[in-house]
Amino acid sequence: MLLNASLAPNGARSNLPGNDPGPLPPPCALPLFAHTVQAGFPSPAEEYAECTLDLNRYLVPDPAATRFVTVPDAALHHRGIRAGDLLAVHLGLPPKAGDLVWAEVEGQPLLRELRQHGSRHWLCAYHPDFGPIRPRPGQELRILGVVIALVRALYPVVGYRPPTGAWL
C-alpha cells in the first residue's frame, strides 16, 4: 500500500481529461447578510448586507492545488453527500483519518472517508451498498487530495448542464 500525503499540483488531473483548469474567473462579490434568516417575520433592519462574499475565494483557497470532482454515486449519502454534488478537493493537504478523500485504488478513482488503525489505512463509505476498501498486500492506495468543500445547487441554473462522462 502506498499512501501519498500530498501530490504536487503539476501531477494532478483536471475535471475533464486533457483540460487545464486555468486561472479563476474574476471576482464576483455578492451581498452577504451577517444576520441569521428567521423562518418567521423578517426584521426591517436585516435588509442590508454587512459585506460581500466571493465564492471563488471562499471555496478555492489555493487555485493551483484545487480541483472539483463530481460525486458519481450514493456511497457518501450517509455523510450528506449525494450523487451529482460537486466537491472541492485540495491536492496539497496531508490526509488524516476521518477526512473525505479523493483516492485511487489500482487505477480506480474513489471518493471515500479515510480510516486508520495503527499503520493500516482503508477507505470507508458508511453506506450498506458500498463496503470498506481494505488494500491487500501489494495493492496500491493513493490519496490524490482532501475534500475541502461541498457545492450543491438546490435550484439549478436554467440551461446549465454539468459535464458528463469521466469525473476526473
C-alpha atoms as an extended CHARMM CRD file, in Angstrom:
* protein
*
       168  EXT
         1         1  MET       CA              0.0000000000        0.0000000000        0.0000000000  PROA      1               0.0000000000
         2         2  LEU       CA              1.2320000000        3.4840000000       -0.8540000000  PROA      2               0.0000000000
         3         3  LEU       CA             -0.2930000000        6.4570000000        0.9180000000  PROA      3               0.0000000000
         4         4  ASN       CA              0.7510000000        9.7260000000       -0.6920000000  PROA      4               0.0000000000
         5         5  ALA       CA              0.4070000000       12.5190000000        1.8410000000  PROA      5               0.0000000000
         6         6  SER       CA              0.4510000000       15.1160000000       -0.9000000000  PROA      6               0.0000000000
         7         7  LEU       CA              0.6480000000       15.3330000000       -4.6540000000  PROA      7               0.0000000000
         8         8  ALA       CA              2.2280000000       18.2760000000       -6.3850000000  PROA      8               0.0000000000
         9         9  PRO       CA             -0.2530000000       20.2610000000       -8.4980000000  PROA      9               0.0000000000
        10        10  ASN       CA              1.7310000000       19.5120000000      -11.6670000000  PROA      10              0.0000000000
        11        11  GLY       CA              0.8600000000       15.8320000000      -11.2660000000  PROA      11              0.0000000000
        12        12  ALA       CA             -2.8400000000       16.4730000000      -10.7600000000  PROA      12              0.0000000000
        13        13  ARG       CA             -5.6190000000       15.8220000000      -13.2160000000  PROA      13              0.0000000000
        14        14  SER       CA             -8.2680000000       18.3850000000      -14.0010000000  PROA      14              0.0000000000
        15        15  ASN       CA            -12.0060000000       17.7370000000      -14.0320000000  PROA      15              0.0000000000
        16        16  LEU       CA            -12.0050000000       16.7240000000      -17.6880000000  PROA      16              0.0000000000
        17        17  PRO       CA             -9.1080000000       14.7270000000      -19.1470000000  PROA      17              0.0000000000
        18        18  GLY       CA             -6.6800000000       16.9320000000      -21.0570000000  PROA      18              0.0000000000
        19        19  ASN       CA             -8.1510000000       20.1960000000      -19.7820000000  PROA      19              0.0000000000
        20        20  ASP       CA             -6.0500000000       22.6930000000      -17.8670000000  PROA      20              0.0000000000
        21        21  PRO       CA             -8.2720000000       24.2030000000      -15.1460000000  PROA      21              0.0000000000
        22        22  GLY       CA             -6.6360000000       27.5990000000      -15.7500000000  PROA      22              0.0000000000
        23        23  PRO       CA             -6.9420000000       30.6410000000      -13.5130000000  PROA      23              0.0000000000
        24        24  LEU       CA            -10.0160000000       31.5090000000      -11.5110000000  PROA      24              0.0000000000
        25        25  PRO       CA            -12.5680000000       33.7970000000      -13.1200000000  PROA      25              0.0000000000
        26        26  PRO       CA            -12.5650000000       37.4150000000      -11.9700000000  PROA      26              0.0000000000
        27        27  PRO       CA            -14.0490000000       38.0530000000       -8.5320000000  PROA      27              0.0000000000
        28        28  CYS       CA            -17.8200000000       38.0400000000       -8.3360000000  PROA      28              0.0000000000
        29        29  ALA       CA            -18.6170000000       39.5200000000       -4.9440000000  PROA      29              0.0000000000
        30        30  LEU       CA            -22.2700000000       39.2540000000       -3.9350000000  PROA      30              0.0000000000
        31        31  PRO       CA            -24.0000000000       40.5420000000       -0.7770000000  PROA      31              0.0000000000
        32        32  LEU       CA            -23.5230000000       38.5050000000        2.3890000000  PROA      32              0.0000000000
        33        33  PHE       CA            -26.0180000000       39.0250000000        5.1700000000  PROA      33              0.0000000000
        34        34  ALA       CA            -24.4000000000       38.5720000000        8.5700000000  PROA      34              0.0000000000
        35        35  HSD       CA            -27.7060000000       38.1490000000       10.4060000000  PROA      35              0.0000000000
        36        36  THR       CA            -29.3940000000       34.7870000000       10.5680000000  PROA      36              0.0000000000
        37        37  VAL       CA            -32.5300000000       34.3840000000        8.4700000000  PROA      37              0.0000000000
        38        38  GLN       CA            -35.5670000000       33.5350000000       10.5720000000  PROA      38              0.0000000000
        39        39  ALA       CA            -38.4780000000       31.4520000000        9.3530000000  PROA      39              0.0000000000
        40        40  GLY       CA            -40.9680000000       33.9420000000       10.8270000000  PROA      40              0.0000000000
        41        41  PHE       CA            -41.4330000000       37.6280000000       10.0790000000  PROA      41              0.0000000000
        42        42  PRO       CA            -38.2710000000       39.4200000000        8.9490000000  PROA      42              0.0000000000
        43        43  SER       CA            -36.8320000000       42.4140000000       10.7550000000  PROA      43              0.0000000000
        44        44  PRO       CA            -36.6000000000       45.5660000000        8.5820000000  PROA      44              0.0000000000
        45        45  ALA       CA            -33.0330000000       46.0980000000        9.8450000000  PROA      45              0.0000000000
        46        46  GLU       CA            -31.9220000000       42.8130000000        8.2840000000  PROA      46              0.0000000000
        47        47  GLU       CA            -32.4070000000       44.1010000000        4.7330000000  PROA      47              0.0000000000
        48        48  TYR       CA            -28.8520000000       45.4270000000        4.4790000000  PROA      48              0.0000000000
        49        49  ALA       CA            -25.8240000000       43.3430000000        3.6170000000  PROA      49              0.0000000000
        50        50  GLU       CA            -22.8720000000       43.5110000000        6.0020000000  PROA      50              0.0000000000
        51        51  CYS       CA            -20.2340000000       42.6950000000        3.3870000000  PROA      51              0.0000000000
        52        52  THR       CA            -19.6960000000       40.7960000000        0.1540000000  PROA      52              0.0000000000
        53        53  LEU       CA            -18.6920000000       37.1990000000       -0.4930000000  PROA      53              0.0000000000
        54        54  ASP       CA            -16.7530000000       35.8750000000       -3.4790000000  PROA      54              0.0000000000
        55        55  LEU       CA            -17.4110000000       32.1200000000       -3.6780000000  PROA      55              0.0000000000
        56        56  ASN       CA            -14.2830000000       31.6280000000       -5.8050000000  PROA      56              0.0000000000
        57        57  ARG       CA            -12.0970000000       32.8630000000       -2.9630000000  PROA      57              0.0000000000
        58        58  TYR       CA            -14.1890000000       31.1090000000       -0.3100000000  PROA      58              0.0000000000
        59        59  LEU       CA            -14.1880000000       27.6620000000       -1.9370000000  PROA      59              0.0000000000
        60        60  VAL       CA            -10.7850000000       27.7750000000       -3.6550000000  PROA      60              0.0000000000
        61        61  PRO       CA             -8.0800000000       28.9100000000       -1.2160000000  PROA      61              0.0000000000
        62        62  ASP       CA             -5.2820000000       27.6430000000       -3.5000000000  PROA      62              0.0000000000
        63        63  PRO       CA             -6.2950000000       27.5650000000       -7.2010000000  PROA      63              0.0000000000
        64        64  ALA       CA             -3.1530000000       25.7160000000       -8.3330000000  PROA      64              0.0000000000
        65        65  ALA       CA             -3.8430000000       22.8540000000       -5.9050000000  PROA      65              0.0000000000
        66        66  THR       CA             -7.6560000000       22.7050000000       -6.0650000000  PROA      66              0.0000000000
        67        67  ARG       CA             -9.8340000000       20.5960000000       -8.3360000000  PROA      67              0.0000000000
        68        68  PHE       CA            -13.5710000000       19.9540000000       -8.4570000000  PROA      68              0.0000000000
        69        69  VAL       CA            -14.9240000000       16.4290000000       -8.7890000000  PROA      69              0.0000000000
        70        70  THR       CA            -18.4880000000       15.2680000000       -9.2940000000  PROA      70              0.0000000000
        71        71  VAL       CA            -19.7940000000       12.6090000000       -6.9230000000  PROA      71              0.0000000000
        72        72  PRO       CA            -20.7310000000        9.6740000000       -9.1820000000  PROA      72              0.0000000000
        73        73  ASP       CA            -22.8060000000        7.5840000000       -6.7770000000  PROA      73              0.0000000000
        74        74  ALA       CA            -24.5250000000        7.4180000000       -3.3800000000  PROA      74              0.0000000000
        75        75  ALA       CA            -21.5520000000        5.9630000000       -1.4950000000  PROA      75              0.0000000000
        76        76  LEU       CA            -21.2950000000        9.0410000000        0.7680000000  PROA      76              0.0000000000
        77        77  HSD       CA            -25.0430000000        9.5820000000        1.2300000000  PROA      77              0.0000000000
        78        78  HSD       CA            -24.7710000000        8.9630000000        4.9760000000  PROA      78              0.0000000000
        79        79  ARG       CA            -22.3110000000       11.8870000000        5.1510000000  PROA      79              0.0000000000
        80        80  GLY       CA            -24.8860000000       14.1670000000        3.4900000000  PROA      80              0.0000000000
        81        81  ILE       CA            -23.2200000000       13.9810000000        0.0770000000  PROA      81              0.0000000000
        82        82  ARG       CA            -25.3970000000       12.9980000000       -2.8690000000  PROA      82              0.0000000000
        83        83  ALA       CA            -24.7020000000       11.7140000000       -6.3730000000  PROA      83              0.0000000000
        84        84  GLY       CA            -24.1960000000       14.7520000000       -8.6170000000  PROA      84              0.0000000000
        85        85  ASP       CA            -22.7900000000       17.0070000000       -5.8840000000  PROA      85              0.0000000000
        86        86  LEU       CA            -19.5380000000       18.8230000000       -6.5980000000  PROA      86              0.0000000000
        87        87  LEU       CA            -16.6450000000       18.5160000000       -4.1620000000  PROA      87              0.0000000000
        88        88  ALA       CA            -13.6840000000       20.8860000000       -3.9900000000  PROA      88              0.0000000000
        89        89  VAL       CA            -10.5410000000       18.8200000000       -3.4350000000  PROA      89              0.0000000000
        90        90  HSD       CA             -7.2140000000       20.2310000000       -2.2530000000  PROA      90              0.0000000000
        91        91  LEU       CA             -4.2800000000       18.2730000000       -3.6780000000  PROA      91              0.0000000000
        92        92  GLY       CA             -1.6910000000       19.5500000000       -1.2170000000  PROA      92              0.0000000000
        93        93  LEU       CA             -3.2390000000       18.8750000000        2.1810000000  PROA      93              0.0000000000
        94        94  PRO       CA             -1.8700000000       15.9280000000        4.1400000000  PROA      94              0.0000000000
        95        95  PRO       CA             -4.7340000000       13.4630000000        4.6410000000  PROA      95              0.0000000000
        96        96  LYS       CA             -5.6380000000       12.2630000000        8.1030000000  PROA      96              0.0000000000
        97        97  ALA       CA             -8.0530000000        9.6620000000        9.4370000000  PROA      97              0.0000000000
        98        98  GLY       CA            -11.6460000000       10.8760000000        9.1830000000  PROA      98              0.0000000000
        99        99  ASP       CA            -11.0350000000       13.1060000000        6.1280000000  PROA      99              0.0000000000
       100       100  LEU       CA            -13.0740000000       12.6630000000        2.9870000000  PROA      100             0.0000000000
       101       101  VAL       CA            -10.5230000000       11.9590000000        0.2870000000  PROA      101             0.0000000000
       102       102  TRP       CA            -10.2380000000       11.5800000000       -3.4490000000  PROA      102             0.0000000000
       103       103  ALA       CA             -8.3450000000        8.3110000000       -3.6990000000  PROA      103             0.0000000000
       104       104  GLU       CA             -7.2570000000        5.7580000000       -6.2320000000  PROA      104             0.0000000000
       105       105  VAL       CA             -7.0200000000        2.0010000000       -5.7100000000  PROA      105             0.0000000000
       106       106  GLU       CA             -5.4450000000        0.0700000000       -8.5850000000  PROA      106             0.0000000000
       107       107  GLY       CA             -6.3140000000        2.8690000000      -11.0010000000  PROA      107             0.0000000000
       108       108  GLN       CA             -9.9430000000        3.1230000000       -9.8180000000  PROA      108             0.0000000000
       109       109  PRO       CA            -10.8400000000        6.6510000000       -8.5730000000  PROA      109             0.0000000000
       110       110  LEU       CA            -12.9700000000        6.8310000000       -5.4230000000  PROA      110             0.0000000000
       111       111  LEU       CA            -14.4020000000        9.3870000000       -3.0210000000  PROA      111             0.0000000000
       112       112  ARG       CA            -14.3970000000        7.8980000000        0.4730000000  PROA      112             0.0000000000
       113       113  GLU       CA            -13.5690000000        8.5720000000        4.1080000000  PROA      113             0.0000000000
       114       114  LEU       CA            -10.0080000000        7.6840000000        5.0720000000  PROA      114             0.0000000000
       115       115  ARG       CA             -9.7810000000        5.3970000000        8.1040000000  PROA      115             0.0000000000
       116       116  GLN       CA             -6.7010000000        4.2600000000       10.0070000000  PROA      116             0.0000000000
       117       117  HSD       CA             -5.7920000000        1.7100000000       12.6390000000  PROA      117             0.0000000000
       118       118  GLY       CA             -2.1250000000        1.7180000000       13.5410000000  PROA      118             0.0000000000
       119       119  SER       CA             -0.1930000000        1.8790000000       10.2780000000  PROA      119             0.0000000000
       120       120  ARG       CA             -3.0460000000        0.3740000000        8.2090000000  PROA      120             0.0000000000
       121       121  HSD       CA             -5.2580000000        2.6570000000        6.1040000000  PROA      121             0.0000000000
       122       122  TRP       CA             -8.5100000000        1.8500000000        4.3520000000  PROA      122             0.0000000000
       123       123  LEU       CA            -11.4400000000        3.6390000000        2.7030000000  PROA      123             0.0000000000
       124       124  CYS       CA            -14.9510000000        3.6310000000        4.0850000000  PROA      124             0.0000000000
       125       125  ALA       CA            -18.2450000000        4.7980000000        2.5870000000  PROA      125             0.0000000000
       126       126  TYR       CA            -20.6270000000        4.2110000000        5.5420000000  PROA      126             0.0000000000
       127       127  HSD       CA            -23.3150000000        3.0310000000        3.1530000000  PROA      127             0.0000000000
       128       128  PRO       CA            -24.7040000000       -0.5290000000        3.1510000000  PROA      128             0.0000000000
       129       129  ASP       CA            -24.2560000000       -0.8880000000       -0.6190000000  PROA      129             0.0000000000
       130       130  PHE       CA            -20.5770000000        0.1410000000       -0.5500000000  PROA      130             0.0000000000
       131       131  GLY       CA            -18.3450000000       -1.9060000000        1.7220000000  PROA      131             0.0000000000
       132       132  PRO       CA            -14.9730000000       -0.7940000000        3.0910000000  PROA      132             0.0000000000
       133       133  ILE       CA            -11.9760000000       -0.9820000000        0.7900000000  PROA      133             0.0000000000
       134       134  ARG       CA             -9.0280000000       -2.5200000000        2.6080000000  PROA      134             0.0000000000
       135       135  PRO       CA             -5.9860000000       -2.7140000000        0.3490000000  PROA      135             0.0000000000
       136       136  ARG       CA             -4.4970000000       -6.1800000000        0.1420000000  PROA      136             0.0000000000
       137       137  PRO       CA             -0.7310000000       -6.6640000000        0.4860000000  PROA      137             0.0000000000
       138       138  GLY       CA              0.9060000000       -5.1990000000       -2.5990000000  PROA      138             0.0000000000
       139       139  GLN       CA             -2.1890000000       -3.2390000000       -3.6000000000  PROA      139             0.0000000000
       140       140  GLU       CA             -1.6110000000        0.4900000000       -4.0100000000  PROA      140             0.0000000000
       141       141  LEU       CA             -3.8110000000        3.0700000000       -2.2510000000  PROA      141             0.0000000000
       142       142  ARG       CA             -3.0670000000        6.6050000000       -3.4510000000  PROA      142             0.0000000000
       143       143  ILE       CA             -4.6170000000        9.6470000000       -1.8310000000  PROA      143             0.0000000000
       144       144  LEU       CA             -4.9780000000       12.2870000000       -4.5480000000  PROA      144             0.0000000000
       145       145  GLY       CA             -6.4570000000       15.0140000000       -2.3670000000  PROA      145             0.0000000000
       146       146  VAL       CA             -8.5790000000       16.0050000000        0.6240000000  PROA      146             0.0000000000
       147       147  VAL       CA            -12.1600000000       17.2460000000        0.1930000000  PROA      147             0.0000000000
       148       148  ILE       CA            -12.4570000000       20.8160000000        1.4970000000  PROA      148             0.0000000000
       149       149  ALA       CA            -15.9230000000       21.8970000000        0.3300000000  PROA      149             0.0000000000
       150       150  LEU       CA            -19.2690000000       20.6580000000       -0.9350000000  PROA      150             0.0000000000
       151       151  VAL       CA            -21.1890000000       22.5070000000       -3.6580000000  PROA      151             0.0000000000
       152       152  ARG       CA            -24.8350000000       21.6600000000       -4.2700000000  PROA      152             0.0000000000
       153       153  ALA       CA            -27.2830000000       23.6200000000       -6.3800000000  PROA      153             0.0000000000
       154       154  LEU       CA            -30.7690000000       23.3870000000       -4.8940000000  PROA      154             0.0000000000
       155       155  TYR       CA            -32.2870000000       25.2290000000       -7.8280000000  PROA      155             0.0000000000
       156       156  PRO       CA            -30.0170000000       24.6540000000      -10.8340000000  PROA      156             0.0000000000
       157       157  VAL       CA            -29.3980000000       27.4240000000      -13.3440000000  PROA      157             0.0000000000
       158       158  VAL       CA            -31.6290000000       27.0100000000      -16.4050000000  PROA      158             0.0000000000
       159       159  GLY       CA            -29.6190000000       25.7820000000      -19.3680000000  PROA      159             0.0000000000
       160       160  TYR       CA            -26.5360000000       24.7580000000      -17.3480000000  PROA      160             0.0000000000
       161       161  ARG       CA            -25.5700000000       21.1060000000      -17.5990000000  PROA      161             0.0000000000
       162       162  PRO       CA            -22.5640000000       19.8300000000      -15.7010000000  PROA      162             0.0000000000
       163       163  PRO       CA            -20.0170000000       17.8960000000      -17.7620000000  PROA      163             0.0000000000
       164       164  THR       CA            -20.8580000000       14.2410000000      -18.2430000000  PROA      164             0.0000000000
       165       165  GLY       CA            -18.5720000000       11.2870000000      -18.6910000000  PROA      165             0.0000000000
       166       166  ALA       CA            -15.3560000000       10.9110000000      -16.7240000000  PROA      166             0.0000000000
       167       167  TRP       CA            -15.4620000000       12.6700000000      -13.3840000000  PROA      167             0.0000000000
       168       168  LEU       CA            -11.7190000000       13.0640000000      -13.1000000000  PROA      168             0.0000000000
